[in-house]
Amino acid sequence: MSVHGTAPGGMADVVWRLRSRGCWQDAADLLRPQAGRDPAAALQRAELLIEQCLFTADHWERAEDALRQAEASVAGIEARASASCARGFLAYVASVLGRRDRLDEAQAALGRTSALLAPRAAGRPLLDFRRGLVAENLLHDPAAAHSAYARAHEGARERGDELLRSSTWRHLAGLAQAAGDRERAQAGFAASLRLREELGFTVGVAPALASLAEVSEPAEAERLRAEAARLVQALGGVPVWLARRLAQVPAQPGPPGGGAPRDLRHDIS
């Protein structure tokens, strides 16, 4: 199972079901025995725990320990690139969620990943997506972010990685929203939501609902936010950054595109 994809059968199915419901620690525990002897499993385990940090803004030490173990076991150029990409993503998450500024580390790690990967390598779309995240949310460069997301989107389409495409749709839509293109934003957010629902990526559905609400008519926006809030509650309050934001939304939301400043924290992944 890839970081942004699913694979049928056995352990992969179990890990996916746990991950999709926000049970990252349980999934990581299942992989622990295999991770001790298989570098690919060690890296998958690290990615799960980094994703847990992304949704909970917590458990940083677990992710750091798992990633160090994975980095120590990798061999070969593509495996080294994958570990470096994970390192860059963890540094990005730590920076955007306010734990501490690790922008330099994120850029350096993703730069190493790019140097290691061939132009058409399997890991290139995920790298492009993560570079887009850094450009959008840390460097505040929407043009660079759009270029990176567009490359990731096309690469994910070619490889059939629908989970990654749900994220690229979401971020391309967010940039369209920021530029005032509500129609394109609606289409992108709706596509992201549809893919996450079809894949059963339950923990990612609430952010997709909340984003679509921002470009919907008031009555529909209220319904979408209420559905997102119910799902966040059912999952134990994750994503924590979305739970906080939904708690601050008035009962009667204003029209889309109103005067409130846009909060980029809900678009961190």
Rosetta silent file (secondary structure, phi, psi, omega in degrees, C-alpha in Angstrom):
SEQUENCE: MSVHGTAPGGMADVVWRLRSRGCWQDAADLLRPQAGRDPAAALQRAELLIEQCLFTADHWERAEDALRQAEASVAGIEARASASCARGFLAYVASVLGRRDRLDEAQAALGRTSALLAPRAAGRPLLDFRRGLVAENLLHDPAAAHSAYARAHEGARERGDELLRSSTWRHLAGLAQAAGDRERAQAGFAASLRLREELGFTVGVAPALASLAEVSEPAEAERLRAEAARLVQALGGVPVWLARRLAQVPAQPGPPGGGAPRDLRHDIS
SCORE:     score description
SCORE:     0.000 S_00000001
   1 L     0.000  127.444  178.689    0.000    0.000    0.000 S_00000001
   2 L   -80.482  170.034 -179.744    1.422    3.369   -0.964 S_00000001
   3 L   -59.998  -41.535 -177.765    1.235    6.468    1.185 S_00000001
   4 L  -116.880   41.024  177.559   -1.576    7.902   -0.938 S_00000001
   5 L  -156.214  175.987  179.320   -3.132    4.733   -2.293 S_00000001
   6 L  -126.093  158.039  176.679   -4.670    1.446   -1.341 S_00000001
   7 L  -141.087  140.061 -175.828   -3.901   -2.146   -2.191 S_00000001
   8 L   -79.742  153.316  167.753   -6.158   -5.192   -1.724 S_00000001
   9 L   101.917  129.064  167.260   -5.479   -8.195    0.401 S_00000001
  10 H    57.765 -135.083 -175.971   -4.346   -9.229    3.846 S_00000001
  11 H   -56.792  -38.177 -178.035   -2.383   -6.845    6.050 S_00000001
  12 H   -59.862  -40.781  178.591   -2.699   -3.980    3.570 S_00000001
  13 H   -64.560  -42.708 -178.769   -6.490   -4.047    3.841 S_00000001
  14 H   -65.366  -46.148  179.525   -6.404   -4.068    7.637 S_00000001
  15 H   -60.867  -42.444  179.314   -3.897   -1.219    7.797 S_00000001
  16 H   -61.989  -44.435 -179.123   -5.958    0.801    5.327 S_00000001
  17 H   -62.540  -41.301  177.793   -9.179    0.328    7.293 S_00000001
  18 H   -65.738  -47.353  179.523   -7.493    1.428   10.510 S_00000001
  19 H   -58.633  -44.735 -174.865   -5.805    4.390    8.855 S_00000001
  20 H   -66.660  -20.767  177.724   -9.000    5.525    7.164 S_00000001
  21 L   -99.298    7.483  178.293  -10.781    5.655   10.532 S_00000001
  22 L    81.060   19.549  179.184   -7.975    7.591   12.200 S_00000001
  23 L   -98.764   60.496 -173.722   -6.562    4.608   14.110 S_00000001
  24 H   -64.512  -41.136 -178.293   -2.978    5.333   13.115 S_00000001
  25 H   -64.314  -40.339  177.620   -1.364    3.926   16.251 S_00000001
  26 H   -62.037  -42.389  178.635   -3.209    0.622   15.886 S_00000001
  27 H   -64.438  -42.270  178.969   -2.101    0.387   12.253 S_00000001
  28 H   -64.070  -37.701  178.829    1.481    1.231   13.215 S_00000001
  29 H   -65.052  -36.774  176.825    1.442   -1.421   15.933 S_00000001
  30 H   -62.308  -34.772 -177.221    0.358   -4.031   13.386 S_00000001
  31 H   -84.072  -11.536 -172.824    3.327   -3.115   11.222 S_00000001
  32 H   -55.542  -50.020 -178.959    5.869   -3.068   14.052 S_00000001
  33 H   -60.084  -42.644 -179.728    7.060   -6.716   13.749 S_00000001
  34 H   -68.105  -35.200 -177.571    7.395   -6.456    9.972 S_00000001
  35 H   -63.977  -25.860  179.853    9.069   -3.040   10.213 S_00000001
  36 L   -69.595  -17.801 -177.471   11.936   -4.564   12.162 S_00000001
  37 L  -126.307   -7.592 -176.006   12.995   -6.634    9.160 S_00000001
  38 L  -127.348  110.178 -179.171   11.486   -4.845    6.141 S_00000001
  39 H   -57.338  -34.373  179.335   12.603   -1.271    5.308 S_00000001
  40 H   -65.667  -41.069  177.429    9.444   -0.680    3.237 S_00000001
  41 H   -67.263  -37.104  177.747    7.229   -1.584    6.198 S_00000001
  42 H   -62.205  -40.907  179.225    9.340    0.618    8.465 S_00000001
  43 H   -70.605  -39.384  176.927    8.809    3.562    6.156 S_00000001
  44 H   -61.159  -40.805  178.306    5.072    2.859    5.841 S_00000001
  45 H   -62.873  -42.782  178.235    4.844    2.788    9.627 S_00000001
  46 H   -62.140  -42.163  179.776    6.641    6.132    9.851 S_00000001
  47 H   -62.899  -38.735  177.215    4.286    7.673    7.285 S_00000001
  48 H   -60.716  -42.936 -177.308    1.273    6.504    9.300 S_00000001
  49 H   -74.902  -28.095  172.688    2.601    8.157   12.443 S_00000001
  50 H   -67.883  -40.845  177.085    3.438   11.365   10.571 S_00000001
  51 H   -63.317  -35.137  175.243   -0.142   11.433    9.315 S_00000001
  52 H   -60.424  -42.183  175.745   -1.261   11.016   12.925 S_00000001
  53 H   -59.698  -41.804 -178.546    0.705   14.175   13.784 S_00000001
  54 H   -60.185  -40.552 -176.082   -0.992   15.963   10.898 S_00000001
  55 H   -87.810  -23.959 -175.026   -4.484   15.161   12.152 S_00000001
  56 H  -111.082  -14.843 -173.015   -3.859   15.401   15.906 S_00000001
  57 L    55.028   38.148 -176.572   -1.035   17.980   16.233 S_00000001
  58 L  -154.839  178.371  176.372    0.449   15.541   18.743 S_00000001
  59 L    65.823   33.726 -176.741    2.516   12.349   19.074 S_00000001
  60 H   -63.031  -40.886 -175.931    5.570   13.974   17.500 S_00000001
  61 H   -63.712  -38.356  177.763    8.095   11.778   19.321 S_00000001
  62 H   -59.967  -45.144 -178.934    6.485    8.582   18.016 S_00000001
  63 H   -66.319  -43.165  179.758    6.748    9.826   14.459 S_00000001
  64 H   -60.888  -45.713 -179.412   10.332   11.031   14.893 S_00000001
  65 H   -62.489  -45.542 -179.211   11.422    7.702   16.380 S_00000001
  66 H   -64.195  -39.099 -179.486    9.701    5.680   13.653 S_00000001
  67 H   -69.304  -39.563  177.085   11.185    7.859   10.905 S_00000001
  68 H   -61.550  -40.324  177.738   14.702    7.605   12.343 S_00000001
  69 H   -63.541  -41.651  179.099   14.345    3.822   12.394 S_00000001
  70 H   -65.708  -42.726  179.878   13.148    3.827    8.801 S_00000001
  71 H   -61.929  -35.167 -178.773   15.969    6.116    7.698 S_00000001
  72 H   -71.694  -21.194 -173.902   18.517    3.806    9.346 S_00000001
  73 H  -102.915  -10.880 -173.572   17.232    0.759    7.464 S_00000001
  74 L   -70.382  149.667  175.341   16.728    2.086    3.920 S_00000001
  75 L  -145.597  139.937 -178.786   18.906    0.927    1.060 S_00000001
  76 L    97.522  154.531 -172.290   18.779    1.952   -2.568 S_00000001
  77 H   -65.499  -47.286 -176.528   18.091    5.262   -4.224 S_00000001
  78 H   -66.337  -37.283  178.165   14.287    5.099   -4.335 S_00000001
  79 H   -67.388  -40.798  176.471   14.038    4.008   -0.700 S_00000001
  80 H   -62.550  -39.537  178.378   16.374    6.805    0.349 S_00000001
  81 H   -63.907  -42.036 -179.914   14.246    9.242   -1.637 S_00000001
  82 H   -64.027  -41.029  178.263   11.063    8.017    0.058 S_00000001
  83 H   -65.639  -40.008  178.646   12.602    8.409    3.503 S_00000001
  84 H   -66.555  -36.599  177.298   13.814   11.904    2.649 S_00000001
  85 H   -64.628  -40.777  176.658   10.345   12.813    1.369 S_00000001
  86 H   -64.327  -39.819  177.360    8.846   11.627    4.658 S_00000001
  87 H   -61.156  -43.071  178.371   11.415   13.687    6.563 S_00000001
  88 H   -63.984  -37.432 -179.509   10.438   16.777    4.595 S_00000001
  89 H   -69.252  -41.803  177.651    6.754   16.159    5.249 S_00000001
  90 H   -61.877  -41.267  177.578    7.251   15.744    8.993 S_00000001
  91 H   -64.221  -38.282  176.543    9.207   19.007    9.091 S_00000001
  92 H   -62.597  -48.892 -177.850    6.411   20.702    7.139 S_00000001
  93 H   -60.850  -43.833  179.234    3.699   19.419    9.488 S_00000001
  94 H   -61.461  -35.375 -179.865    5.676   20.502   12.550 S_00000001
  95 H   -73.120  -46.822 -172.321    6.079   23.972   11.038 S_00000001
  96 H   -74.727  -24.680  177.795    2.515   24.552    9.876 S_00000001
  97 L   -92.214    5.766  168.511    0.949   23.340   13.100 S_00000001
  98 L    85.852    8.062  179.492    3.071   25.716   15.111 S_00000001
  99 L   -65.557  -52.404  170.167    5.272   23.312   17.050 S_00000001
 100 L  -167.895  161.889 -176.703    8.397   25.035   15.719 S_00000001
 101 L   -78.826  113.614  178.109    9.728   26.439   12.477 S_00000001
 102 L  -125.232   32.893 -178.465   11.369   23.672   10.438 S_00000001
 103 H   -58.491  -46.540 -178.080   11.021   25.257    6.998 S_00000001
 104 H   -59.665  -41.489  178.877   14.721   24.946    6.191 S_00000001
 105 H   -64.884  -42.385  179.410   14.668   21.266    7.094 S_00000001
 106 H   -61.578  -47.518 -179.118   11.543   20.660    4.992 S_00000001
 107 H   -63.923  -41.946 -179.338   13.007   22.375    1.940 S_00000001
 108 H   -64.057  -44.369 -178.371   16.354   20.605    2.285 S_00000001
 109 H   -65.647  -43.241  179.234   14.766   17.163    2.654 S_00000001
 110 H   -69.571  -32.132  174.539   12.407   17.640   -0.279 S_00000001
 111 H   -64.646  -41.270  176.635   15.281   19.016   -2.338 S_00000001
 112 H   -62.442  -40.521  179.075   17.305   15.855   -1.598 S_00000001
 113 H   -59.086  -45.901 -179.397   14.308   13.777   -2.622 S_00000001
 114 H   -61.939  -38.932 -179.905   14.081   15.573   -5.952 S_00000001
 115 H   -67.048  -30.220 -177.774   17.792   15.053   -6.609 S_00000001
 116 H   -82.059  -29.071 -172.957   17.452   11.323   -5.945 S_00000001
 117 L   -89.147  138.877  170.809   14.325   10.688   -8.021 S_00000001
 118 L   -69.998  156.833 -176.665   14.228   10.285  -11.780 S_00000001
 119 L   -55.103  -32.618 -177.650   11.753   12.600  -13.555 S_00000001
 120 L  -107.968   20.680 -178.064    9.216    9.786  -14.071 S_00000001
 121 L   -66.355  153.659 -177.115    9.829    7.958  -10.795 S_00000001
 122 L   -61.439  -30.018 -178.153    6.847    6.580   -8.894 S_00000001
 123 L   -83.624   -2.940 -174.893    7.516    8.883   -5.949 S_00000001
 124 H   -65.929  -42.407  179.650    7.546   12.087   -7.983 S_00000001
 125 H   -60.279  -42.208  178.561    3.795   12.970   -7.692 S_00000001
 126 H   -64.544  -41.228  176.207    3.858   12.718   -3.888 S_00000001
 127 H   -59.781  -46.468 -179.970    7.033   14.816   -3.796 S_00000001
 128 H   -60.641  -40.684  178.881    5.417   17.455   -6.009 S_00000001
 129 H   -61.831  -45.894 -178.257    2.356   17.541   -3.765 S_00000001
 130 H   -68.276  -33.235  174.514    4.435   18.030   -0.635 S_00000001
 131 H   -67.616  -33.956  174.754    6.490   20.745   -2.290 S_00000001
 132 H   -63.595  -40.534  177.541    3.208   22.434   -3.137 S_00000001
 133 H   -59.596  -44.581  179.081    2.194   22.307    0.521 S_00000001
 134 H   -62.992  -44.731 -179.337    5.423   24.019    1.536 S_00000001
 135 H   -63.269  -41.096 -176.591    5.018   26.657   -1.163 S_00000001
 136 H   -72.105  -49.675 -166.358    1.383   27.352   -0.239 S_00000001
 137 H  -102.110  -16.973  177.214    1.456   27.324    3.536 S_00000001
 138 L  -110.930  -40.072 -179.816    5.032   28.149    4.526 S_00000001
 139 L   -93.419  -14.763  179.020    6.397   30.220    1.646 S_00000001
 140 L    54.727   48.203 -179.278    3.012   31.789    0.757 S_00000001
 141 L  -120.661   87.591 -175.021    3.762   31.468   -2.949 S_00000001
 142 H   -63.924  -30.939  179.953    0.493   30.468   -4.671 S_00000001
 143 H   -66.341  -45.234  178.103    2.022   30.404   -8.160 S_00000001
 144 H   -66.074  -38.671  178.561    4.695   27.897   -7.146 S_00000001
 145 H   -61.949  -45.274 -179.221    2.113   25.913   -5.188 S_00000001
 146 H   -60.506  -43.303  179.928   -0.208   25.734   -8.194 S_00000001
 147 H   -61.766  -43.867 -179.533    2.580   24.508  -10.447 S_00000001
 148 H   -67.334  -44.057  179.493    3.585   21.793   -7.981 S_00000001
 149 H   -63.125  -39.398 -179.495   -0.005   20.687   -7.340 S_00000001
 150 H   -63.842  -40.873  176.864   -0.735   20.543  -11.076 S_00000001
 151 H   -64.327  -43.745  179.407    2.280   18.271  -11.652 S_00000001
 152 H   -62.968  -40.589 -178.470    1.235   16.084   -8.726 S_00000001
 153 H   -61.949  -45.813 -179.688   -2.351   15.957   -9.987 S_00000001
 154 H   -67.712  -41.712  178.891   -1.319   14.793  -13.440 S_00000001
 155 H   -63.632  -40.015  177.979    1.163   12.284  -12.046 S_00000001
 156 H   -65.919  -38.437  177.295   -1.441   10.856   -9.683 S_00000001
 157 H   -61.887  -44.942 -178.918   -3.916   10.557  -12.559 S_00000001
 158 H   -63.132  -33.776 -176.151   -1.393    8.661  -14.665 S_00000001
 159 H   -94.878   -1.238  179.431   -0.631    6.268  -11.819 S_00000001
 160 L    69.860   26.495 -179.682   -4.231    5.803  -10.706 S_00000001
 161 L   -89.708   87.688 -173.493   -3.505    7.184   -7.225 S_00000001
 162 H   -72.407  -28.199  177.801   -6.990    8.403   -6.388 S_00000001
 163 H   -69.439  -42.229  175.230   -6.240    9.270   -2.779 S_00000001
 164 H   -63.803  -38.600  177.947   -3.452   11.608   -3.800 S_00000001
 165 H   -64.032  -31.005  176.379   -5.754   13.068   -6.443 S_00000001
 166 H   -63.081  -32.248  178.596   -8.323   13.802   -3.750 S_00000001
 167 H   -79.332  -39.312  179.074   -5.679   15.980   -2.111 S_00000001
 168 H   -68.621  -38.985  173.782   -4.492   17.672   -5.286 S_00000001
 169 H   -55.606  -45.625 -176.119   -8.100   18.444   -6.247 S_00000001
 170 H   -61.699  -42.983 -177.130   -8.589   19.947   -2.796 S_00000001
 171 H   -79.750  -34.800  172.616   -5.565   22.200   -2.960 S_00000001
 172 H   -62.675  -38.731  176.737   -6.062   23.310   -6.537 S_00000001
 173 H   -65.047  -39.892  178.666   -9.620   24.200   -5.510 S_00000001
 174 H   -62.260  -39.677  177.227   -8.312   26.118   -2.506 S_00000001
 175 H   -67.478  -38.295  176.406   -6.066   28.200   -4.737 S_00000001
 176 H   -63.027  -41.482  177.710   -8.983   28.825   -7.087 S_00000001
 177 H   -60.611  -45.320 -179.723  -11.080   29.953   -4.137 S_00000001
 178 H   -62.906  -29.534  179.514   -8.349   32.340   -2.996 S_00000001
 179 L   -85.927   -1.740  177.842   -8.219   33.767   -6.533 S_00000001
 180 L    89.523    9.355 -179.865  -11.973   34.365   -6.554 S_00000001
 181 L   -94.109   82.813 -174.477  -12.870   31.556   -8.983 S_00000001
 182 H   -65.830  -37.908 -178.072  -15.789   30.089   -7.060 S_00000001
 183 H   -62.693  -45.730  178.852  -16.990   27.807   -9.864 S_00000001
 184 H   -67.301  -37.476  178.073  -13.631   26.075  -10.210 S_00000001
 185 H   -62.428  -44.945  178.743  -13.293   25.863   -6.445 S_00000001
 186 H   -58.954  -45.833 -178.824  -16.698   24.187   -6.130 S_00000001
 187 H   -62.313  -42.576 -178.881  -15.837   21.641   -8.819 S_00000001
 188 H   -69.000  -44.278  178.436  -12.491   20.802   -7.224 S_00000001
 189 H   -64.164  -38.615  178.510  -13.782   20.514   -3.668 S_00000001
 190 H   -65.319  -39.868  178.273  -16.680   18.346   -4.866 S_00000001
 191 H   -64.589  -41.343  178.040  -14.281   16.058   -6.759 S_00000001
 192 H   -61.677  -45.900  179.064  -12.081   15.725   -3.680 S_00000001
 193 H   -61.743  -45.791 -178.906  -15.066   14.857   -1.488 S_00000001
 194 H   -58.812  -45.629 -179.015  -16.382   12.320   -3.982 S_00000001
 195 H   -63.652  -42.753 -178.601  -13.035   10.519   -4.201 S_00000001
 196 H   -66.533  -37.018  176.843  -12.578   10.366   -0.432 S_00000001
 197 H   -67.543  -43.396 -179.451  -16.077    8.994    0.038 S_00000001
 198 H   -63.530  -37.904 -179.155  -15.578    6.397   -2.719 S_00000001
 199 H   -78.037  -16.960 -175.643  -12.249    5.289   -1.255 S_00000001
 200 L    77.487   25.344  178.347  -13.630    5.128    2.275 S_00000001
 201 L   -83.653   74.004 -169.512  -11.019    7.583    3.587 S_00000001
 202 H   -58.387  -41.592 -176.186  -13.346    8.533    6.415 S_00000001
 203 H   -67.457  -18.778  178.307  -10.903   10.668    8.368 S_00000001
 204 H   -95.920   -2.416 -176.377  -10.375   12.842    5.290 S_00000001
 205 H   -75.213  -41.273 -177.909  -14.065   13.373    4.517 S_00000001
 206 H   -59.460  -45.696  175.647  -14.776   16.050    7.140 S_00000001
 207 H   -59.790  -35.965  178.631  -12.112   18.454    5.812 S_00000001
 208 H   -67.329  -40.020  176.655  -13.502   17.937    2.311 S_00000001
 209 H   -62.353  -45.369 -177.810  -17.039   18.710    3.521 S_00000001
 210 H   -65.136  -38.294  178.659  -15.894   21.850    5.325 S_00000001
 211 H   -66.774  -42.959  178.364  -13.983   23.114    2.295 S_00000001
 212 H   -63.048  -33.723  179.081  -16.958   22.567   -0.013 S_00000001
 213 H   -60.086  -32.627 -176.326  -19.121   24.452    2.488 S_00000001
 214 L   -66.432  -21.296 -178.543  -16.995   27.562    2.010 S_00000001
 215 L  -117.870   19.964  179.186  -18.049   27.899   -1.621 S_00000001
 216 L  -106.555  163.647  176.446  -21.654   26.731   -1.237 S_00000001
 217 L   -65.126  155.163 -171.255  -24.873   28.676   -0.751 S_00000001
 218 H   -51.055  -46.698 -177.405  -25.692   29.454    2.906 S_00000001
 219 H   -64.972  -43.986  178.786  -28.254   26.685    3.483 S_00000001
 220 H   -67.576  -37.757  178.777  -26.088   24.030    1.841 S_00000001
 221 H   -61.245  -41.508  179.390  -23.000   25.360    3.636 S_00000001
 222 H   -63.590  -41.383  179.494  -24.729   24.975    6.985 S_00000001
 223 H   -64.411  -43.789 -178.585  -25.684   21.382    6.152 S_00000001
 224 H   -65.039  -41.071  179.295  -22.163   20.498    5.023 S_00000001
 225 H   -67.013  -38.666  178.253  -20.576   22.015    8.128 S_00000001
 226 H   -64.054  -40.802  177.835  -23.020   20.191   10.387 S_00000001
 227 H   -64.722  -41.762  177.375  -22.184   16.905    8.646 S_00000001
 228 H   -61.325  -43.573 -178.851  -18.464   17.643    9.002 S_00000001
 229 H   -63.473  -40.722  178.413  -18.907   18.428   12.697 S_00000001
 230 H   -63.613  -39.556 -178.987  -20.773   15.169   13.311 S_00000001
 231 H   -69.279  -42.285  177.136  -18.051   13.201   11.580 S_00000001
 232 H   -59.323  -43.396  179.169  -15.270   14.944   13.514 S_00000001
 233 H   -63.391  -42.301 -179.353  -17.085   14.153   16.764 S_00000001
 234 H   -63.939  -28.315 -179.111  -17.577   10.516   15.750 S_00000001
 235 L   -92.831   11.764  175.243  -13.838   10.217   15.076 S_00000001
 236 L    82.867   22.435  175.205  -12.909   11.548   18.497 S_00000001
 237 L    91.532   21.641  175.959  -12.213   15.152   17.551 S_00000001
 238 L  -116.390  147.636   -2.692   -9.884   14.771   14.581 S_00000001
 239 L   -66.637  139.677 -175.862   -8.646   16.599   12.659 S_00000001
 240 H   -65.226  -34.894 -179.370   -8.066   18.803   15.713 S_00000001
 241 H   -69.442  -31.403  176.767   -7.510   21.930   13.599 S_00000001
 242 H   -76.032  -38.059  178.310  -10.838   21.400   11.843 S_00000001
 243 H   -58.484  -42.867  178.897  -12.638   20.689   15.128 S_00000001
 244 H   -64.473  -42.552 -176.640  -11.445   24.062   16.457 S_00000001
 245 H   -67.952  -41.955  179.880  -12.464   25.877   13.294 S_00000001
 246 H   -64.528  -33.373  179.153  -15.923   24.318   13.123 S_00000001
 247 H   -66.968  -20.269 -178.644  -16.545   25.280   16.751 S_00000001
 248 L   -94.627   -6.541 -177.862  -15.967   28.907   15.798 S_00000001
 249 L   -75.508  130.622  177.844  -18.400   28.950   12.836 S_00000001
 250 L   -62.802  157.173 -179.760  -21.615   30.916   13.534 S_00000001
 251 L   -62.281  -34.170  178.469  -24.907   29.034   13.427 S_00000001
 252 L  -114.119   91.984 -176.384  -25.985   31.094   10.406 S_00000001
 253 L   -65.757  148.905  177.366  -22.953   31.370    8.095 S_00000001
 254 L   -75.223  176.948 -178.533  -22.631   34.363    5.839 S_00000001
 255 L   -66.708  150.386  178.261  -22.581   34.163    2.057 S_00000001
 256 L   -56.447  143.789  178.913  -19.595   32.486    0.375 S_00000001
 257 L    77.821   16.824  179.513  -16.752   34.874   -0.336 S_00000001
 258 L   -68.159 -172.427 -168.633  -17.686   37.162    2.557 S_00000001
 259 L   -80.543   -5.951 -177.870  -15.292   39.470    4.265 S_00000001
 260 L   -67.996  140.086  178.477  -13.767   37.081    6.807 S_00000001
 261 L   -65.797  147.330 -177.738  -10.078   36.328    6.194 S_00000001
 262 L   -78.877  131.266 -179.285   -9.337   32.863    4.864 S_00000001
 263 L   -94.972  109.762 -176.728   -7.827   30.455    7.402 S_00000001
 264 H   -75.013  -12.494 -176.543   -5.162   28.399    5.672 S_00000001
 265 H   -59.962  -29.003 -177.967   -4.806   26.002    8.593 S_00000001
 266 H   -81.672   -3.829  178.431   -7.642   23.837    7.297 S_00000001
 267 H  -109.517   28.229 -174.396   -5.827   23.418    3.984 S_00000001
 268 L   -76.819  -15.795  177.854   -2.617   22.015    5.416 S_00000001
 269 L  -153.277    0.000    0.000   -3.124   18.618    3.744 S_00000001
